[in-house]
């Protein structure tokens, strides 16, 4: 019996949620194909080392599953077809899609530009939506399809200084709910997971001290927290959950 295949986007960093999702799925015997784009992560304060995707791949392989990856810029219009063709050629037809890749920069009322808004739209909305549609149209199975979109709780409150990110990621919550009924008959579930504030390397001491009191459990979310939830959704036991926006935040109070 062949392993199921999962496609996970946005897996560049050893401390990232994407990596944790890949490891959790691999523990459950799922073959992994992941994407990364180092140029984007190097723009961030946390940055990334050139060898992190390779180290992630080695760790996944240690769980006895197959793993392939590709460096891919989702800003490009042809990226979706290129990606799915690579997955099928190298591993086979995926039955799990995790839309984890994102584009996020600080955009406030006085700093938002058309160019920056377009970049957020291209990755967070266009690429995610087109990849989701292509995954559905190429789905080769009678059941067991899983799509999980990573949200950030845009529907729960404001995100000051992140206008472009908030409105484009909010659209993905709408996408999740909008198509869930139509694809159920195809044997595919779709859900969005909001991990809440998660310690993936972006916290400085001041921000940590400001936010920690909003967690009743007195700790930040860890990448593994989101990954375990997604692992359940993608398992056979998660087949009855679809069209949901799941806020897994440890009781975080805004």
ChimeraX commands (.cxc) that place a marker at each C-alpha (Angstrom):
marker #1 position 0.00,0.00,0.00 radius 0.5
marker #1 position 1.44,3.35,-1.03 radius 0.5
marker #1 position 1.69,6.26,1.35 radius 0.5
marker #1 position -0.55,9.26,1.01 radius 0.5
marker #1 position 1.15,12.35,-0.41 radius 0.5
marker #1 position 0.95,15.83,1.08 radius 0.5
marker #1 position 1.91,19.10,-0.60 radius 0.5
marker #1 position 2.93,21.76,1.94 radius 0.5
marker #1 position 3.84,25.29,0.82 radius 0.5
marker #1 position 6.06,27.74,2.65 radius 0.5
marker #1 position 8.55,25.46,4.44 radius 0.5
marker #1 position 11.82,27.40,4.63 radius 0.5
marker #1 position 12.61,27.62,8.32 radius 0.5
marker #1 position 13.65,25.10,10.96 radius 0.5
marker #1 position 11.52,26.88,13.54 radius 0.5
marker #1 position 8.53,27.46,11.26 radius 0.5
marker #1 position 4.99,26.08,11.38 radius 0.5
marker #1 position 5.45,24.62,7.89 radius 0.5
marker #1 position 8.32,22.43,9.04 radius 0.5
marker #1 position 6.36,21.24,12.08 radius 0.5
marker #1 position 3.41,20.30,9.84 radius 0.5
marker #1 position 5.68,18.28,7.57 radius 0.5
marker #1 position 7.19,16.40,10.50 radius 0.5
marker #1 position 3.78,15.64,12.02 radius 0.5
marker #1 position 2.45,14.29,8.73 radius 0.5
marker #1 position 5.63,12.29,8.16 radius 0.5
marker #1 position 5.22,10.69,11.60 radius 0.5
marker #1 position 1.83,9.50,10.35 radius 0.5
marker #1 position 3.40,7.86,7.30 radius 0.5
marker #1 position 2.62,10.60,4.76 radius 0.5
marker #1 position 5.08,11.34,1.94 radius 0.5
marker #1 position 5.93,15.04,1.75 radius 0.5
marker #1 position 6.52,17.52,-1.05 radius 0.5
marker #1 position 7.26,21.03,0.21 radius 0.5
marker #1 position 8.04,24.42,-1.26 radius 0.5
marker #1 position 10.29,27.16,0.04 radius 0.5
marker #1 position 11.45,30.61,-1.06 radius 0.5
marker #1 position 14.58,31.74,0.76 radius 0.5
marker #1 position 14.64,35.22,-0.80 radius 0.5
marker #1 position 11.44,36.14,1.04 radius 0.5
marker #1 position 12.56,34.81,4.43 radius 0.5
marker #1 position 15.87,36.62,4.14 radius 0.5
marker #1 position 13.94,39.91,4.04 radius 0.5
marker #1 position 12.43,39.19,7.44 radius 0.5
marker #1 position 14.00,40.11,10.78 radius 0.5
marker #1 position 14.39,36.41,11.64 radius 0.5
marker #1 position 16.01,35.62,8.26 radius 0.5
marker #1 position 16.95,32.06,7.25 radius 0.5
marker #1 position 20.14,30.09,6.61 radius 0.5
marker #1 position 20.66,28.74,3.10 radius 0.5
marker #1 position 20.77,25.13,4.30 radius 0.5
marker #1 position 17.56,25.13,6.37 radius 0.5
marker #1 position 15.33,23.58,3.65 radius 0.5
marker #1 position 17.90,20.81,3.17 radius 0.5
marker #1 position 18.03,20.15,6.91 radius 0.5
marker #1 position 14.24,20.01,7.02 radius 0.5
marker #1 position 14.19,17.49,4.18 radius 0.5
marker #1 position 16.73,15.28,5.96 radius 0.5
marker #1 position 14.64,15.33,9.15 radius 0.5
marker #1 position 11.52,14.35,7.23 radius 0.5
marker #1 position 13.35,11.49,5.52 radius 0.5
marker #1 position 14.43,10.20,8.93 radius 0.5
marker #1 position 10.78,9.26,9.53 radius 0.5
marker #1 position 10.93,6.68,6.76 radius 0.5
marker #1 position 8.81,8.50,4.18 radius 0.5
marker #1 position 9.64,9.98,0.80 radius 0.5
marker #1 position 10.29,13.71,0.62 radius 0.5
marker #1 position 10.93,16.08,-2.26 radius 0.5
marker #1 position 11.03,19.86,-2.39 radius 0.5
marker #1 position 11.31,22.79,-4.74 radius 0.5
marker #1 position 12.32,26.43,-4.37 radius 0.5
marker #1 position 9.43,28.31,-5.92 radius 0.5
marker #1 position 8.32,31.94,-6.02 radius 0.5
marker #1 position 4.52,31.93,-5.74 radius 0.5
marker #1 position 4.44,35.52,-7.00 radius 0.5
marker #1 position 4.88,34.10,-10.51 radius 0.5
marker #1 position 1.67,33.34,-12.39 radius 0.5
marker #1 position 2.87,29.97,-13.68 radius 0.5
marker #1 position 4.00,28.71,-10.28 radius 0.5
marker #1 position 0.88,26.62,-9.60 radius 0.5
marker #1 position 1.17,24.48,-12.75 radius 0.5
marker #1 position 4.93,24.12,-12.27 radius 0.5
marker #1 position 4.43,22.99,-8.68 radius 0.5
marker #1 position 1.72,20.40,-9.25 radius 0.5
marker #1 position 3.57,18.97,-12.25 radius 0.5
marker #1 position 6.68,18.55,-10.10 radius 0.5
marker #1 position 4.73,16.84,-7.30 radius 0.5
marker #1 position 3.13,14.39,-9.72 radius 0.5
marker #1 position 6.38,13.67,-11.56 radius 0.5
marker #1 position 8.47,13.13,-8.42 radius 0.5
marker #1 position 6.03,11.53,-5.96 radius 0.5
marker #1 position 2.58,11.08,-7.52 radius 0.5
marker #1 position -0.87,12.56,-7.01 radius 0.5
marker #1 position -1.27,14.38,-3.69 radius 0.5
marker #1 position -4.36,13.91,-1.54 radius 0.5
marker #1 position -3.41,16.54,1.05 radius 0.5
marker #1 position -2.77,20.25,0.41 radius 0.5
marker #1 position -1.53,22.58,3.15 radius 0.5
marker #1 position -1.55,26.23,2.06 radius 0.5
marker #1 position 1.02,27.54,4.54 radius 0.5
marker #1 position 3.01,29.95,2.35 radius 0.5
marker #1 position 2.31,33.60,3.02 radius 0.5
marker #1 position 3.50,37.08,2.20 radius 0.5
marker #1 position 3.53,39.57,5.07 radius 0.5
marker #1 position 5.12,42.99,5.54 radius 0.5
marker #1 position 4.20,45.99,7.65 radius 0.5
marker #1 position 1.57,48.06,5.83 radius 0.5
marker #1 position -0.15,50.93,7.62 radius 0.5
marker #1 position -2.50,53.68,6.53 radius 0.5
marker #1 position 0.42,55.95,5.59 radius 0.5
marker #1 position 2.68,53.28,4.07 radius 0.5
marker #1 position 0.46,50.96,2.03 radius 0.5
marker #1 position 1.36,51.02,-1.67 radius 0.5
marker #1 position -0.25,49.40,-4.70 radius 0.5
marker #1 position 2.89,47.37,-5.33 radius 0.5
marker #1 position 2.96,45.95,-1.82 radius 0.5
marker #1 position -0.76,45.21,-1.87 radius 0.5
marker #1 position -0.32,43.36,-5.18 radius 0.5
marker #1 position 2.40,41.14,-3.66 radius 0.5
marker #1 position 0.15,40.22,-0.74 radius 0.5
marker #1 position -2.70,39.47,-3.12 radius 0.5
marker #1 position -0.52,37.41,-5.47 radius 0.5
marker #1 position 0.68,35.02,-2.76 radius 0.5
marker #1 position -2.03,35.06,-0.11 radius 0.5
marker #1 position -5.08,35.08,-2.39 radius 0.5
marker #1 position -4.23,34.33,-6.03 radius 0.5
marker #1 position -1.67,31.56,-5.53 radius 0.5
marker #1 position -3.58,29.95,-2.67 radius 0.5
marker #1 position -6.87,30.02,-4.56 radius 0.5
marker #1 position -5.45,28.79,-7.86 radius 0.5
marker #1 position -3.45,26.04,-6.16 radius 0.5
marker #1 position -6.57,24.95,-4.30 radius 0.5
marker #1 position -8.61,24.84,-7.51 radius 0.5
marker #1 position -5.90,22.94,-9.39 radius 0.5
marker #1 position -5.54,20.44,-6.52 radius 0.5
marker #1 position -9.30,19.81,-6.58 radius 0.5
marker #1 position -9.41,19.41,-10.36 radius 0.5
marker #1 position -6.47,16.97,-10.34 radius 0.5
marker #1 position -7.72,14.96,-7.36 radius 0.5
marker #1 position -7.64,11.28,-8.36 radius 0.5
marker #1 position -9.28,9.58,-5.38 radius 0.5
marker #1 position -12.80,8.80,-4.20 radius 0.5
marker #1 position -12.22,10.07,-0.67 radius 0.5
marker #1 position -9.53,11.20,1.76 radius 0.5
marker #1 position -8.86,14.61,0.23 radius 0.5
marker #1 position -7.76,17.26,2.69 radius 0.5
marker #1 position -7.14,20.98,2.21 radius 0.5
marker #1 position -5.94,23.07,5.15 radius 0.5
marker #1 position -5.42,26.81,4.86 radius 0.5
marker #1 position -3.40,28.66,7.48 radius 0.5
marker #1 position -5.19,31.74,8.77 radius 0.5
marker #1 position -4.21,34.28,11.42 radius 0.5
marker #1 position -7.52,35.07,13.09 radius 0.5
marker #1 position -8.38,38.05,10.91 radius 0.5
marker #1 position -12.08,37.55,11.67 radius 0.5
marker #1 position -11.48,37.88,15.42 radius 0.5
marker #1 position -10.14,41.41,15.60 radius 0.5
marker #1 position -7.93,44.13,14.19 radius 0.5
marker #1 position -4.32,43.69,13.04 radius 0.5
marker #1 position -2.79,47.14,13.37 radius 0.5
marker #1 position -0.08,47.94,10.87 radius 0.5
marker #1 position -0.80,44.90,8.69 radius 0.5
marker #1 position -3.59,46.08,6.41 radius 0.5
marker #1 position -2.56,44.17,3.28 radius 0.5
marker #1 position -1.85,40.98,5.18 radius 0.5
marker #1 position -5.09,41.08,7.16 radius 0.5
marker #1 position -7.43,41.66,4.23 radius 0.5
marker #1 position -5.76,39.10,1.96 radius 0.5
marker #1 position -5.55,36.37,4.59 radius 0.5
marker #1 position -9.13,37.14,5.58 radius 0.5
marker #1 position -10.13,36.26,2.03 radius 0.5
marker #1 position -8.79,32.74,2.56 radius 0.5
marker #1 position -11.18,32.18,5.45 radius 0.5
marker #1 position -14.00,33.13,3.05 radius 0.5
marker #1 position -12.62,30.79,0.38 radius 0.5
marker #1 position -12.58,27.94,2.90 radius 0.5
marker #1 position -16.23,28.33,3.77 radius 0.5
marker #1 position -17.38,29.12,0.23 radius 0.5
marker #1 position -16.21,25.94,-1.51 radius 0.5
marker #1 position -16.57,23.42,1.31 radius 0.5
marker #1 position -20.05,22.29,0.25 radius 0.5
marker #1 position -19.20,21.93,-3.42 radius 0.5
marker #1 position -16.12,19.76,-2.91 radius 0.5
marker #1 position -17.57,17.50,-0.22 radius 0.5
marker #1 position -19.08,15.23,-2.87 radius 0.5
marker #1 position -15.58,14.81,-4.33 radius 0.5
marker #1 position -14.35,13.36,-1.05 radius 0.5
marker #1 position -12.39,16.47,-0.10 radius 0.5
marker #1 position -12.62,18.44,3.14 radius 0.5
marker #1 position -11.33,22.00,3.52 radius 0.5
marker #1 position -10.66,23.87,6.75 radius 0.5
marker #1 position -8.66,26.86,7.92 radius 0.5
marker #1 position -6.51,26.79,11.06 radius 0.5
marker #1 position -5.55,29.90,13.00 radius 0.5
marker #1 position -2.62,28.98,15.25 radius 0.5
marker #1 position -2.69,32.31,17.08 radius 0.5
marker #1 position 0.54,34.01,18.12 radius 0.5
marker #1 position 3.16,31.29,17.73 radius 0.5
marker #1 position 6.81,31.39,18.76 radius 0.5
marker #1 position 8.57,30.91,15.44 radius 0.5
marker #1 position 11.43,33.34,16.03 radius 0.5
marker #1 position 9.75,36.69,15.44 radius 0.5
marker #1 position 9.34,37.69,19.10 radius 0.5
marker #1 position 11.60,40.21,20.77 radius 0.5
marker #1 position 11.69,40.58,24.55 radius 0.5
marker #1 position 9.34,43.59,24.67 radius 0.5
marker #1 position 6.70,41.96,22.48 radius 0.5
marker #1 position 7.00,38.69,24.38 radius 0.5
marker #1 position 6.39,40.44,27.70 radius 0.5
marker #1 position 3.47,42.38,26.24 radius 0.5
marker #1 position 1.67,39.35,24.85 radius 0.5
marker #1 position 2.43,36.58,27.33 radius 0.5
marker #1 position -0.12,37.91,29.83 radius 0.5
marker #1 position -2.86,37.42,27.23 radius 0.5
marker #1 position -2.32,33.66,27.30 radius 0.5
marker #1 position -4.13,32.07,30.26 radius 0.5
marker #1 position -1.72,29.10,30.05 radius 0.5
marker #1 position 1.20,31.53,30.32 radius 0.5
marker #1 position 2.99,30.29,27.23 radius 0.5
marker #1 position 3.03,31.06,23.53 radius 0.5
marker #1 position 1.85,28.63,20.94 radius 0.5
marker #1 position 4.55,26.38,19.52 radius 0.5
marker #1 position 4.71,25.23,15.88 radius 0.5
marker #1 position 3.95,21.70,17.04 radius 0.5
marker #1 position 0.62,22.83,18.53 radius 0.5
marker #1 position -0.73,23.81,15.11 radius 0.5
marker #1 position 0.91,20.80,13.48 radius 0.5
marker #1 position -0.80,18.29,15.79 radius 0.5
marker #1 position -4.21,19.81,15.03 radius 0.5
marker #1 position -3.54,19.73,11.30 radius 0.5
marker #1 position -2.30,16.15,11.56 radius 0.5
marker #1 position -5.67,15.19,13.09 radius 0.5
marker #1 position -7.65,17.06,10.43 radius 0.5
marker #1 position -5.69,15.24,7.72 radius 0.5
marker #1 position -6.19,11.82,9.28 radius 0.5
marker #1 position -9.10,9.45,8.72 radius 0.5
marker #1 position -10.50,10.60,12.07 radius 0.5
marker #1 position -10.82,14.15,10.69 radius 0.5
marker #1 position -13.09,13.23,7.79 radius 0.5
marker #1 position -16.24,14.77,9.35 radius 0.5
marker #1 position -14.74,18.24,9.79 radius 0.5
marker #1 position -15.07,20.63,6.86 radius 0.5
marker #1 position -15.81,24.28,6.13 radius 0.5
marker #1 position -14.52,25.34,9.54 radius 0.5
marker #1 position -12.29,28.18,10.73 radius 0.5
marker #1 position -10.56,26.61,13.73 radius 0.5
marker #1 position -8.98,29.01,16.21 radius 0.5
marker #1 position -6.34,27.04,18.10 radius 0.5
marker #1 position -4.88,29.80,20.28 radius 0.5
marker #1 position -4.69,28.43,23.82 radius 0.5
marker #1 position -7.31,30.89,25.02 radius 0.5
marker #1 position -5.42,33.95,23.75 radius 0.5
marker #1 position -7.28,37.16,24.65 radius 0.5
marker #1 position -7.12,40.07,22.24 radius 0.5
marker link #1:1,2 radius 0.2
marker link #1:2,3 radius 0.2
marker link #1:3,4 radius 0.2
marker link #1:4,5 radius 0.2
marker link #1:5,6 radius 0.2
marker link #1:6,7 radius 0.2
marker link #1:7,8 radius 0.2
marker link #1:8,9 radius 0.2
marker link #1:9,10 radius 0.2
marker link #1:10,11 radius 0.2
marker link #1:11,12 radius 0.2
marker link #1:12,13 radius 0.2
marker link #1:13,14 radius 0.2
marker link #1:14,15 radius 0.2
marker link #1:15,16 radius 0.2
marker link #1:16,17 radius 0.2
marker link #1:17,18 radius 0.2
marker link #1:18,19 radius 0.2
marker link #1:19,20 radius 0.2
marker link #1:20,21 radius 0.2
marker link #1:21,22 radius 0.2
marker link #1:22,23 radius 0.2
marker link #1:23,24 radius 0.2
marker link #1:24,25 radius 0.2
marker link #1:25,26 radius 0.2
marker link #1:26,27 radius 0.2
marker link #1:27,28 radius 0.2
marker link #1:28,29 radius 0.2
marker link #1:29,30 radius 0.2
marker link #1:30,31 radius 0.2
marker link #1:31,32 radius 0.2
marker link #1:32,33 radius 0.2
marker link #1:33,34 radius 0.2
marker link #1:34,35 radius 0.2
marker link #1:35,36 radius 0.2
marker link #1:36,37 radius 0.2
marker link #1:37,38 radius 0.2
marker link #1:38,39 radius 0.2
marker link #1:39,40 radius 0.2
marker link #1:40,41 radius 0.2
marker link #1:41,42 radius 0.2
marker link #1:42,43 radius 0.2
marker link #1:43,44 radius 0.2
marker link #1:44,45 radius 0.2
marker link #1:45,46 radius 0.2
marker link #1:46,47 radius 0.2
marker link #1:47,48 radius 0.2
marker link #1:48,49 radius 0.2
marker link #1:49,50 radius 0.2
marker link #1:50,51 radius 0.2
marker link #1:51,52 radius 0.2
marker link #1:52,53 radius 0.2
marker link #1:53,54 radius 0.2
marker link #1:54,55 radius 0.2
marker link #1:55,56 radius 0.2
marker link #1:56,57 radius 0.2
marker link #1:57,58 radius 0.2
marker link #1:58,59 radius 0.2
marker link #1:59,60 radius 0.2
marker link #1:60,61 radius 0.2
marker link #1:61,62 radius 0.2
marker link #1:62,63 radius 0.2
marker link #1:63,64 radius 0.2
marker link #1:64,65 radius 0.2
marker link #1:65,66 radius 0.2
marker link #1:66,67 radius 0.2
marker link #1:67,68 radius 0.2
marker link #1:68,69 radius 0.2
marker link #1:69,70 radius 0.2
marker link #1:70,71 radius 0.2
marker link #1:71,72 radius 0.2
marker link #1:72,73 radius 0.2
marker link #1:73,74 radius 0.2
marker link #1:74,75 radius 0.2
marker link #1:75,76 radius 0.2
marker link #1:76,77 radius 0.2
marker link #1:77,78 radius 0.2
marker link #1:78,79 radius 0.2
marker link #1:79,80 radius 0.2
marker link #1:80,81 radius 0.2
marker link #1:81,82 radius 0.2
marker link #1:82,83 radius 0.2
marker link #1:83,84 radius 0.2
marker link #1:84,85 radius 0.2
marker link #1:85,86 radius 0.2
marker link #1:86,87 radius 0.2
marker link #1:87,88 radius 0.2
marker link #1:88,89 radius 0.2
marker link #1:89,90 radius 0.2
marker link #1:90,91 radius 0.2
marker link #1:91,92 radius 0.2
marker link #1:92,93 radius 0.2
marker link #1:93,94 radius 0.2
marker link #1:94,95 radius 0.2
marker link #1:95,96 radius 0.2
marker link #1:96,97 radius 0.2
marker link #1:97,98 radius 0.2
marker link #1:98,99 radius 0.2
marker link #1:99,100 radius 0.2
marker link #1:100,101 radius 0.2
marker link #1:101,102 radius 0.2
marker link #1:102,103 radius 0.2
marker link #1:103,104 radius 0.2
marker link #1:104,105 radius 0.2
marker link #1:105,106 radius 0.2
marker link #1:106,107 radius 0.2
marker link #1:107,108 radius 0.2
marker link #1:108,109 radius 0.2
marker link #1:109,110 radius 0.2
marker link #1:110,111 radius 0.2
marker link #1:111,112 radius 0.2
marker link #1:112,113 radius 0.2
marker link #1:113,114 radius 0.2
marker link #1:114,115 radius 0.2
marker link #1:115,116 radius 0.2
marker link #1:116,117 radius 0.2
marker link #1:117,118 radius 0.2
marker link #1:118,119 radius 0.2
marker link #1:119,120 radius 0.2
marker link #1:120,121 radius 0.2
marker link #1:121,122 radius 0.2
marker link #1:122,123 radius 0.2
marker link #1:123,124 radius 0.2
marker link #1:124,125 radius 0.2
marker link #1:125,126 radius 0.2
marker link #1:126,127 radius 0.2
marker link #1:127,128 radius 0.2
marker link #1:128,129 radius 0.2
marker link #1:129,130 radius 0.2
marker link #1:130,131 radius 0.2
marker link #1:131,132 radius 0.2
marker link #1:132,133 radius 0.2
marker link #1:133,134 radius 0.2
marker link #1:134,135 radius 0.2
marker link #1:135,136 radius 0.2
marker link #1:136,137 radius 0.2
marker link #1:137,138 radius 0.2
marker link #1:138,139 radius 0.2
marker link #1:139,140 radius 0.2
marker link #1:140,141 radius 0.2
marker link #1:141,142 radius 0.2
marker link #1:142,143 radius 0.2
marker link #1:143,144 radius 0.2
marker link #1:144,145 radius 0.2
marker link #1:145,146 radius 0.2
marker link #1:146,147 radius 0.2
marker link #1:147,148 radius 0.2
marker link #1:148,149 radius 0.2
marker link #1:149,150 radius 0.2
marker link #1:150,151 radius 0.2
marker link #1:151,152 radius 0.2
marker link #1:152,153 radius 0.2
marker link #1:153,154 radius 0.2
marker link #1:154,155 radius 0.2
marker link #1:155,156 radius 0.2
marker link #1:156,157 radius 0.2
marker link #1:157,158 radius 0.2
marker link #1:158,159 radius 0.2
marker link #1:159,160 radius 0.2
marker link #1:160,161 radius 0.2
marker link #1:161,162 radius 0.2
marker link #1:162,163 radius 0.2
marker link #1:163,164 radius 0.2
marker link #1:164,165 radius 0.2
marker link #1:165,166 radius 0.2
marker link #1:166,167 radius 0.2
marker link #1:167,168 radius 0.2
marker link #1:168,169 radius 0.2
marker link #1:169,170 radius 0.2
marker link #1:170,171 radius 0.2
marker link #1:171,172 radius 0.2
marker link #1:172,173 radius 0.2
marker link #1:173,174 radius 0.2
marker link #1:174,175 radius 0.2
marker link #1:175,176 radius 0.2
marker link #1:176,177 radius 0.2
marker link #1:177,178 radius 0.2
marker link #1:178,179 radius 0.2
marker link #1:179,180 radius 0.2
marker link #1:180,181 radius 0.2
marker link #1:181,182 radius 0.2
marker link #1:182,183 radius 0.2
marker link #1:183,184 radius 0.2
marker link #1:184,185 radius 0.2
marker link #1:185,186 radius 0.2
marker link #1:186,187 radius 0.2
marker link #1:187,188 radius 0.2
marker link #1:188,189 radius 0.2
marker link #1:189,190 radius 0.2
marker link #1:190,191 radius 0.2
marker link #1:191,192 radius 0.2
marker link #1:192,193 radius 0.2
marker link #1:193,194 radius 0.2
marker link #1:194,195 radius 0.2
marker link #1:195,196 radius 0.2
marker link #1:196,197 radius 0.2
marker link #1:197,198 radius 0.2
marker link #1:198,199 radius 0.2
marker link #1:199,200 radius 0.2
marker link #1:200,201 radius 0.2
marker link #1:201,202 radius 0.2
marker link #1:202,203 radius 0.2
marker link #1:203,204 radius 0.2
marker link #1:204,205 radius 0.2
marker link #1:205,206 radius 0.2
marker link #1:206,207 radius 0.2
marker link #1:207,208 radius 0.2
marker link #1:208,209 radius 0.2
marker link #1:209,210 radius 0.2
marker link #1:210,211 radius 0.2
marker link #1:211,212 radius 0.2
marker link #1:212,213 radius 0.2
marker link #1:213,214 radius 0.2
marker link #1:214,215 radius 0.2
marker link #1:215,216 radius 0.2
marker link #1:216,217 radius 0.2
marker link #1:217,218 radius 0.2
marker link #1:218,219 radius 0.2
marker link #1:219,220 radius 0.2
marker link #1:220,221 radius 0.2
marker link #1:221,222 radius 0.2
marker link #1:222,223 radius 0.2
marker link #1:223,224 radius 0.2
marker link #1:224,225 radius 0.2
marker link #1:225,226 radius 0.2
marker link #1:226,227 radius 0.2
marker link #1:227,228 radius 0.2
marker link #1:228,229 radius 0.2
marker link #1:229,230 radius 0.2
marker link #1:230,231 radius 0.2
marker link #1:231,232 radius 0.2
marker link #1:232,233 radius 0.2
marker link #1:233,234 radius 0.2
marker link #1:234,235 radius 0.2
marker link #1:235,236 radius 0.2
marker link #1:236,237 radius 0.2
marker link #1:237,238 radius 0.2
marker link #1:238,239 radius 0.2
marker link #1:239,240 radius 0.2
marker link #1:240,241 radius 0.2
marker link #1:241,242 radius 0.2
marker link #1:242,243 radius 0.2
marker link #1:243,244 radius 0.2
marker link #1:244,245 radius 0.2
marker link #1:245,246 radius 0.2
marker link #1:246,247 radius 0.2
marker link #1:247,248 radius 0.2
marker link #1:248,249 radius 0.2
marker link #1:249,250 radius 0.2
marker link #1:250,251 radius 0.2
marker link #1:251,252 radius 0.2
marker link #1:252,253 radius 0.2
marker link #1:253,254 radius 0.2
view
